[in-house]
Amino acid sequence: MLNLSSRRYTGAKSKLLDSIDFALKQDFDYTKHNELSFFDVFGGTGVVSEFFTKKRNFTNIIINDFLHSNYAIYQGFFNQESFSKDRLENLAYEFNAIDCEEQNYYSLNFGEKFFSLKDSIKIGTIRENIENLQKTKAITTKEYYILLSSLLYSLDRVANTCGHYDAYRKNVILKDKFVFKLINPIFTESKIEIFREDSNILVKDFIEQKRSIDVAFIDPPYNSRQYSRFYHLLETITLNDKPKLHGIALKREPENMSEYCKVGAESVFTELC
C-alpha cells in the first residue's frame, strides 16, 4: 500500500519533520500541554499534518491547501469515516485486470507523452469507473476519495516527468508499467478538519469565528512557479471535467493562481500573519 509520503512533490517536507519538531520545541514545548490544535496552513503533501497526528497532544488537526488534487488526497488519507477494505481490494483487483483498447480523453491527450498509450487508456478507464461507482452509490464518499487518491499516487509513480507536470520527457520509449495500488489511510484519534481555501481568507474566517489555534505551520510557495500549473494533470484527473488543454505540456486554463508566487508575496504574507 502507498503511504502519504510516497509521491513526488516540489518542496515536500518529508526529510525535515524532525527538524520542524525540534524548532517548535525551542519556543513552545507542546509536550507539556493537553488538547492542542495544529493548523497546517499550506498543507502540500500533508506529511507535516501526518507527523503531528502522531503527537497525542494535538487533538485537533486542521489541514488546508488550494489544489483540488491535494484536497482529494487529504480526504482519502485523513478523513476518519469508515470504509470497506475488502470492497476496495476487490475493486483494485478489477482495475488492474482492465485490458481495454478503446481510447478516452486521457489517452487522446496524455498518451505517449506523460504515459504510454496503454497506461493512459487504463488510467482514463479507471477514472471513469471511479466516477460511475460514486454516481451509482456503489461506494461511500470515503471510499471514493481513497480510490481517487490511489489513482493519483499510482499514476504519479510511472509518469514520464522529472517529478512535476510542467513538462514531459521527450525522445523516451514509454513502457507499460502502470499498476493501481491502494493508499494506506491514516487512523488517528485527533479531530481532523480539511479545507480547500485561500489561506488568507481562511485565516480571516477563523479570526471572525474567534477560533483559537495553538500551533500554525506556515510554509507558503517560495518561488514564481504556480503549483496549480506544476500539477495541472493531477488537477484535471481529480476534477475529471475534461477541459480543453493548451501548450506542449497540455495544461488547463490558469486557475487557483497563488498570490504567494507573485511580486506581492511579501504583502500577502504580512496580511496572513
Summary of the structure (lengths in Angstrom):
residues: 273
radius of gyration: 19.4
end to end distance: 38.3
largest distance: 59.8
contacts: 807
relative contact order: 0.18
helix: 44%
strand: 10%
